[in-house]
Amino acid sequence: MNSEKPRERILITAKRLFYHQGYSLTGINQIIKESKVSKDTLYRYFNGKEELLIEYIKVARNEWFEKFNQYLSFSKDNASKILSTFDFLKESMVSNEFKGCRFLNLLSDIETINEKARIEIVAHKNQLKEIFISLFMGLKNTNKSNKELKELAEVVYILFEGTIAECKVFKDLWPVAKSKKMVSKLIS
C-alpha cells in the first residue's frame, strides 16, 4: 500500500474500513493511522469524513460497474446477459464473504440521513435499474410491449437486490440459484 499516493492510500483504507466495520464505527484517526498519512495530508485531500464518504461511494460505484459490465461482456445476447448478472452476484457474494451490498449497508449505517450520500447511493441503484431496463428492451423474439418489458426489468432488478439481502442473511448462495431459475423462466 505504500507505493500508492497518499490520496489513493486514504481511499483504499476508507473503502476497506467502511465496508468491513461500517461508516459510523470508523473514525478519522483510524483512517489516518492505517493509511499512513498525517492529519494535514488527509485534510489536504478531503475536508472531512463526509467528503471522504462521498468520494468512497463514487469510487466504489465505478469499480462495481466495471466488474459488472465485464461480466455482461462475456454474453452474446441480452437474455444471457440478464442471467449472467446472477453469476456476477454469486461471485460477488463469495468474494465479499456474504457482507451484502456495500451501498445499502452504508445507507443503513449512517445514523442521520446524509443526503449527499443517499443521492450517490440512489444514483448507483438507478444506474443498475437502467441497465436491466436496457437489457430487457433489447430482448429478441418477445411478444411483450415496451411497457411490459420495462415492468419486467424492474421486477428483476428488485429480485436482484433482494437476492443480495437474502445471501447476506443466510450466508449462502441458494437465493442466487433460486432467483436465476425464476428469471430464466420469466425471460423464456
C-alpha positions, 0 to 999 in steps of 0.5 A: 500500500505504500507505493500508492499516493497518499490520496489513493492510500486514504481511499483504499483504507476508507473503502476497506474500513467502511465496508468491513466495520461500517461508516459510523464505527470508523473514525478519522484517526483510524483512517489516518493511522492505517493509511499512513498519512498525517492529519494535514495530508488527509485534510489536504485531500478531503475536508472531512469524513463526509467528503471522504464518504462521498468520494468512497461511494463514487469510487466504489460505484465505478469499480462495481460497474466495471466488474459488472459490465465485464461480466455482461461482456462475456454474453452474446445476447441480452437474455444471457446477459440478464442471467449472467448478472446472477453469476456476477452476484454469486461471485460477488457474494463469495468474494465479499464473504456474504457482507451484502451490498456495500451501498445499502449497508452504508445507507443503513449505517449512517445514523442521520440521513446524509443526503449527499450520500443517499443521492450517490447511493440512489444514483448507483441503484438507478444506474443498475435499474437502467441497465436491466431496463436496457437489457430487457428492451433489447430482448429478441423474439418477445411478444411483450410491449415496451411497457411490459418489458420495462415492468419486467426489468424492474421486477428483476432488478428488485429480485436482484437486490433482494437476492443480495439481502437474502445471501447476506442473511443466510450466508449462502448462495441458494437465493442466487440459484433460486432467483436465476431459475425464476428469471430464466423462466420469466425471460423464456 
